[in-house]
Amino acid sequence: MTFDDGEWEAWEFATWYPRAVRYSSFLEIMMDGYDRILDSDLPKIRDISLKNLET
Protein backbone atom coordinates (compact mmCIF):
# COMPACT_ATOMS: atom_id res chain seq x y z
CA MET A 1 0.00 0.00 0.00
CA THR A 2 1.22 3.48 -0.82
CA PHE A 3 0.09 6.54 1.14
CA ASP A 4 -0.73 9.96 -0.33
CA ASP A 5 2.78 11.21 0.44
CA GLY A 6 4.29 8.33 -1.58
CA GLU A 7 5.51 6.40 1.47
CA TRP A 8 5.10 2.63 1.37
CA GLU A 9 3.90 0.67 4.35
CA ALA A 10 6.22 -2.07 5.63
CA TRP A 11 5.50 -5.44 7.20
CA GLU A 12 7.68 -7.58 9.43
CA PHE A 13 7.15 -11.34 9.45
CA ALA A 14 8.97 -13.49 12.00
CA THR A 15 8.42 -16.81 13.70
CA TRP A 16 8.63 -15.15 17.12
CA TYR A 17 5.61 -12.91 16.37
CA PRO A 18 2.12 -14.39 16.63
CA ARG A 19 1.21 -12.44 13.46
CA ALA A 20 2.75 -9.94 11.06
CA VAL A 21 3.61 -6.48 12.38
CA ARG A 22 2.57 -3.55 10.19
CA TYR A 23 4.53 -0.28 10.05
CA SER A 24 3.41 2.91 8.36
CA SER A 25 6.78 3.41 6.64
CA PHE A 26 10.12 1.80 5.89
CA LEU A 27 11.78 4.33 8.19
CA GLU A 28 9.51 3.25 11.04
CA ILE A 29 10.45 -0.43 10.66
CA MET A 30 14.17 0.48 10.54
CA MET A 31 13.95 2.72 13.60
CA ASP A 32 12.09 0.02 15.54
CA GLY A 33 14.79 -2.52 14.67
CA TYR A 34 17.51 -0.06 15.68
CA ASP A 35 15.77 0.62 19.02
CA ARG A 36 15.55 -3.14 19.67
CA ILE A 37 19.29 -3.50 19.04
CA LEU A 38 20.07 -0.66 21.43
CA ASP A 39 17.81 -2.23 24.08
CA SER A 40 19.51 -5.62 23.70
CA ASP A 41 22.89 -6.79 24.96
CA LEU A 42 24.42 -6.40 21.50
CA PRO A 43 25.90 -2.90 22.09
CA LYS A 44 27.52 -4.11 25.33
CA ILE A 45 29.06 -7.10 23.57
CA ARG A 46 30.33 -4.82 20.78
CA ASP A 47 31.95 -2.46 23.31
CA ILE A 48 33.67 -5.36 25.06
CA SER A 49 34.97 -6.66 21.71
CA LEU A 50 36.34 -3.25 20.72
CA LYS A 51 38.10 -2.89 24.08
CA ASN A 52 39.79 -6.24 23.52
CA LEU A 53 41.08 -5.02 20.15
CA GLU A 54 42.65 -1.92 21.71
CA THR A 55 44.85 -3.88 24.11
N, CA, C and O atoms as a printed pandas DataFrame, in Angstrom:
     atom_number atom_name residue_name chain_id  residue_number  x_coord  y_coord  z_coord
0              1         N          MET        A               1    0.837   -1.170    0.000
1              2        CA          MET        A               1    0.000    0.000    0.000
2              3         C          MET        A               1    0.888    1.241    0.000
3              4         O          MET        A               1    1.899    1.292    0.700
4              5         N          THR        A               2    0.509    2.221   -0.775
5              6        CA          THR        A               2    1.217    3.484   -0.823
6              7         C          THR        A               2    0.312    4.582   -0.284
7              8         O          THR        A               2   -0.864    4.659   -0.642
8              9         N          PHE        A               3    0.864    5.432    0.577
9             10        CA          PHE        A               3    0.094    6.536    1.141
10            11         C          PHE        A               3    0.137    7.744    0.219
11            12         O          PHE        A               3    0.887    7.752   -0.758
12            13         N          ASP        A               4   -0.654    8.753    0.516
13            14        CA          ASP        A               4   -0.733    9.955   -0.326
14            15         C          ASP        A               4    0.613   10.650   -0.490
15            16         O          ASP        A               4    0.877   11.261   -1.525
16            17         N          ASP        A               5    1.466   10.559    0.529
17            18        CA          ASP        A               5    2.781   11.211    0.442
18            19         C          ASP        A               5    3.807   10.366   -0.306
19            20         O          ASP        A               5    4.966   10.765   -0.417
20            21         N          GLY        A               6    3.401    9.205   -0.821
21            22        CA          GLY        A               6    4.287    8.334   -1.581
22            23         C          GLY        A               6    5.004    7.300   -0.738
23            24         O          GLY        A               6    5.708    6.449   -1.280
24            25         N          GLU        A               7    4.844    7.352    0.567
25            26        CA          GLU        A               7    5.513    6.400    1.471
26            27         C          GLU        A               7    4.821    5.041    1.394
27            28         O          GLU        A               7    3.594    4.957    1.349
28            29         N          TRP        A               8    5.619    3.994    1.380
29            30        CA          TRP        A               8    5.099    2.631    1.370
30            31         C          TRP        A               8    4.985    2.121    2.796
31            32         O          TRP        A               8    5.818    2.435    3.647
32            33         N          GLU        A               9    3.954    1.336    3.050
33            34        CA          GLU        A               9    3.898    0.674    4.349
34            35         C          GLU        A               9    4.886   -0.489    4.338
35            36         O          GLU        A               9    5.296   -0.951    3.273
36            37         N          ALA        A              10    5.265   -0.958    5.516
37            38        CA          ALA        A              10    6.217   -2.069    5.632
38            39         C          ALA        A              10    5.651   -3.099    6.601
39            40         O          ALA        A              10    4.939   -2.758    7.547
40            41         N          TRP        A              11    5.975   -4.348    6.353
41            42        CA          TRP        A              11    5.505   -5.441    7.200
42            43         C          TRP        A              11    6.705   -6.257    7.662
43            44         O          TRP        A              11    7.664   -6.464    6.917
44            45         N          GLU        A              12    6.628   -6.712    8.901
45            46        CA          GLU        A              12    7.684   -7.584    9.433
46            47         C          GLU        A              12    7.057   -8.930    9.774
47            48         O          GLU        A              12    6.099   -9.009   10.543
48            49         N          PHE        A              13    7.609   -9.976    9.194
49            50        CA          PHE        A              13    7.154  -11.337    9.449
50            51         C          PHE        A              13    8.275  -12.088   10.157
51            52         O          PHE        A              13    9.414  -12.090    9.689
52            53         N          ALA        A              14    7.961  -12.722   11.274
53            54        CA          ALA        A              14    8.968  -13.492   12.002
54            55         C          ALA        A              14    8.283  -14.610   12.772
55            56         O          ALA        A              14    7.123  -14.491   13.164
56            57         N          THR        A              15    9.003  -15.677   12.979
57            58        CA          THR        A              15    8.422  -16.813   13.695
58            59         C          THR        A              15    8.143  -16.490   15.157
59            60         O          THR        A              15    7.312  -17.148   15.783
60            61         N          TRP        A              16    8.827  -15.482   15.715
61            62        CA          TRP        A              16    8.630  -15.147   17.121
62            63         C          TRP        A              16    7.467  -14.182   17.338
63            64         O          TRP        A              16    7.158  -13.840   18.479
64            65         N          TYR        A              17    6.814  -13.734   16.253
65            66        CA          TYR        A              17    5.610  -12.911   16.374
66            67         C          TYR        A              17    4.387  -13.787   16.116
67            68         O          TYR        A              17    4.415  -14.639   15.229
68            69         N          PRO        A              18    3.323  -13.588   16.876
69            70        CA          PRO        A              18    2.123  -14.389   16.632
70            71         C          PRO        A              18    1.464  -14.056   15.287
71            72         O          PRO        A              18    0.730  -14.874   14.732
72            73         N          ARG        A              19    1.730  -12.854   14.770
73            74        CA          ARG        A              19    1.214  -12.443   13.458
74            75         C          ARG        A              19    2.143  -11.367   12.900
75            76         O          ARG        A              19    3.061  -10.918   13.587
76            77         N          ALA        A              20    1.911  -10.965   11.684
77            78        CA          ALA        A              20    2.748   -9.941   11.056
78            79         C          ALA        A              20    2.572   -8.605   11.772
79            80         O          ALA        A              20    1.503   -8.303   12.303
80            81         N          VAL        A              21    3.637   -7.816   11.773
81            82        CA          VAL        A              21    3.612   -6.485   12.382
82            83         C          VAL        A              21    3.638   -5.468   11.238
83            84         O          VAL        A              21    4.506   -5.520   10.367
84            85         N          ARG        A              22    2.681   -4.550   11.252
85            86        CA          ARG        A              22    2.570   -3.550   10.189
86            87         C          ARG        A              22    3.160   -2.222   10.659
87            88         O          ARG        A              22    2.901   -1.777   11.776
88            89         N          TYR        A              23    3.951   -1.601    9.796
89            90        CA          TYR        A              23    4.530   -0.285   10.049
90            91         C          TYR        A              23    4.038    0.672    8.974
91            92         O          TYR        A              23    3.760    0.261    7.848
92            93         N          SER        A              24    3.931    1.940    9.322
93            94        CA          SER        A              24    3.413    2.910    8.362
94            95         C          SER        A              24    4.462    3.377    7.360
95            96         O          SER        A              24    4.131    4.054    6.386
96            97         N          SER        A              25    5.735    3.019    7.592
97            98        CA          SER        A              25    6.785    3.407    6.640
98            99         C          SER        A              25    8.005    2.507    6.815
99           100         O          SER        A              25    8.153    1.815    7.822
100          101         N          PHE        A              26    8.868    2.537    5.812
101          102        CA          PHE        A              26   10.119    1.800    5.885
102          103         C          PHE        A              26   11.000    2.372    6.990
103          104         O          PHE        A              26   11.670    1.627    7.705
104          105         N          LEU        A              27   10.997    3.698    7.126
105          106        CA          LEU        A              27   11.777    4.334    8.188
106          107         C          LEU        A              27   11.325    3.847    9.555
107          108         O          LEU        A              27   12.155    3.599   10.430
108          109         N          GLU        A              28   10.026    3.707    9.746
109          110        CA          GLU        A              28    9.505    3.252   11.039
110          111         C          GLU        A              28    9.977    1.837   11.370
111          112         O          GLU        A              28   10.323    1.563   12.519
112          113         N          ILE        A              29    9.996    0.942   10.397
113          114        CA          ILE        A              29   10.446   -0.428   10.661
114          115         C          ILE        A              29   11.948   -0.451   10.967
115          116         O          ILE        A              29   12.397   -1.228   11.810
116          117         N          MET        A              30   12.730    0.404   10.278
117          118        CA          MET        A              30   14.170    0.477   10.536
118          119         C          MET        A              30   14.463    1.069   11.911
119          120         O          MET        A              30   15.343    0.579   12.619
120          121         N          MET        A              31   13.742    2.104   12.292
121          122        CA          MET        A              31   13.952    2.722   13.603
122          123         C          MET        A              31   13.556    1.770   14.729
123          124         O          MET        A              31   14.209    1.740   15.772
124          125         N          ASP        A              32   12.498    0.996   14.529
125          126        CA          ASP        A              32   12.093    0.021   15.538
126          127         C          ASP        A              32   13.168   -1.053   15.711
127          128         O          ASP        A              32   13.494   -1.435   16.835
128          129         N          GLY        A              33   13.712   -1.534   14.602
129          130        CA          GLY        A              33   14.790   -2.520   14.674
130          131         C          GLY        A              33   16.025   -1.961   15.360
131          132         O          GLY        A              33   16.662   -2.647   16.160
132          133         N          TYR        A              34   16.363   -0.717   15.050
133          134        CA          TYR        A              34   17.507   -0.057   15.678
134          135         C          TYR        A              34   17.295    0.090   17.184
135          136         O          TYR        A              34   18.210   -0.159   17.969
136          137         N          ASP        A              35   16.087    0.496   17.588
137          138        CA          ASP        A              35   15.772    0.616   19.018
138          139         C          ASP        A              35   15.885   -0.728   19.727
139          140         O          ASP        A              35   16.361   -0.801   20.860
140          141         N          ARG        A              36   15.441   -1.800   19.051
141          142        CA          ARG        A              36   15.549   -3.136   19.668
142          143         C          ARG        A              36   17.004   -3.547   19.844
143          144         O          ARG        A              36   17.345   -4.188   20.838
144          145         N          ILE        A              37   17.863   -3.192   18.904
145          146        CA          ILE        A              37   19.287   -3.500   19.041
146          147         C          ILE        A              37   19.880   -2.739   20.220
147          148         O          ILE        A              37   20.625   -3.306   21.020
148          149         N          LEU        A              38   19.548   -1.461   20.327
149          150        CA          LEU        A              38   20.074   -0.662   21.432
150          151         C          LEU        A              38   19.575   -1.154   22.781
151          152         O          LEU        A              38   20.286   -1.039   23.779
152          153         N          ASP        A              39   18.368   -1.701   22.830
153          154        CA          ASP        A              39   17.811   -2.226   24.076
154          155         C          ASP        A              39   18.353   -3.611   24.423
155          156         O          ASP        A              39   18.188   -4.078   25.551
156          157         N          SER        A              40   18.995   -4.267   23.465
157          158        CA          SER        A              40   19.509   -5.615   23.699
158          159         C          SER        A              40   20.918   -5.553   24.286
159          160         O          SER        A              40   21.437   -4.473   24.568
160          161         N          ASP        A              41   21.515   -6.699   24.463
161          162        CA          ASP        A              41   22.889   -6.786   24.960
162          163         C          ASP        A              41   23.917   -6.609   23.852
163          164         O          ASP        A              41   25.114   -6.573   24.136
164          165         N          LEU        A              42   23.497   -6.500   22.623
165          166        CA          LEU        A              42   24.423   -6.399   21.504
166          167         C          LEU        A              42   25.390   -5.223   21.620
167          168         O          LEU        A              42   26.585   -5.413   21.394
168          169         N          PRO        A              43   24.922   -3.997   21.967
169          170        CA          PRO        A              43   25.902   -2.898   22.092
170          171         C          PRO        A              43   26.955   -3.160   23.166
171          172         O          PRO        A              43   28.114   -2.781   23.001
172          173         N          LYS        A              44   26.561   -3.806   24.265
173          174        CA          LYS        A              44   27.515   -4.106   25.329
174          175         C          LYS        A              44   28.567   -5.107   24.846
175          176         O          LYS        A              44   29.751   -4.968   25.152
176          177         N          ILE        A              45   28.132   -6.105   24.100
177          178        CA          ILE        A              45   29.059   -7.101   23.567
178          179         C          ILE        A              45   30.016   -6.432   22.588
179          180         O          ILE        A              45   31.210   -6.733   22.590
180          181         N          ARG        A              46   29.508   -5.529   21.750
181          182        CA          ARG        A              46   30.334   -4.818   20.785
182          183         C          ARG        A              46   31.386   -3.980   21.503
183          184         O          ARG        A              46   32.547   -3.971   21.094
184          185         N          ASP        A              47   30.999   -3.277   22.569
185          186        CA          ASP        A              47   31.951   -2.457   23.314
186          187         C          ASP        A              47   33.057   -3.305   23.926
187          188         O          ASP        A              47   34.226   -2.919   23.916
188          189         N          ILE        A              48   32.681   -4.456   24.456
189          190        CA          ILE        A              48   33.671   -5.357   25.056
190          191         C          ILE        A              48   34.643   -5.837   23.976
191          192         O          ILE        A              48   35.851   -5.885   24.203
192          193         N          SER        A              49   34.117   -6.189   22.806
193          194        CA          SER        A              49   34.966   -6.664   21.712
194          195         C          SER        A              49   35.930   -5.581   21.259
195          196         O          SER        A              49   37.098   -5.869   20.999
196          197         N          LEU        A              50   35.465   -4.339   21.159
197          198        CA          LEU        A              50   36.336   -3.251   20.725
198          199         C          LEU        A              50   37.424   -2.973   21.762
199          200         O          LEU        A              50   38.556   -2.651   21.401
200          201         N          LYS        A              51   37.089   -3.095   23.037
201          202        CA          LYS        A              51   38.100   -2.885   24.082
202          203         C          LYS        A              51   39.190   -3.944   23.998
203          204         O          LYS        A              51   40.362   -3.649   24.229
204          205         N          ASN        A              52   38.812   -5.175   23.668
205          206        CA          ASN        A              52   39.795   -6.242   23.516
206          207         C          ASN        A              52   40.731   -5.985   22.354
207          208         O          ASN        A              52   41.894   -6.383   22.403
208          209         N          LEU        A              53   40.244   -5.321   21.299
209          210        CA          LEU        A              53   41.080   -5.019   20.149
210          211         C          LEU        A              53   42.104   -3.932   20.460
211          212         O          LEU        A              53   43.181   -3.902   19.865
212          213         N          GLU        A              54   41.770   -3.044   21.389
213          214        CA          GLU        A              54   42.647   -1.920   21.706
214          215         C          GLU        A              54   43.858   -2.345   22.540
215          216         O          GLU        A              54   44.881   -1.660   22.537
216          217         N          THR        A              55   43.749   -3.458   23.247
217          218        CA          THR        A              55   44.852   -3.881   24.106
218          219         C          THR        A              55   45.837   -4.757   23.394
219          220         O          THR        A              55   46.821   -5.192   23.992
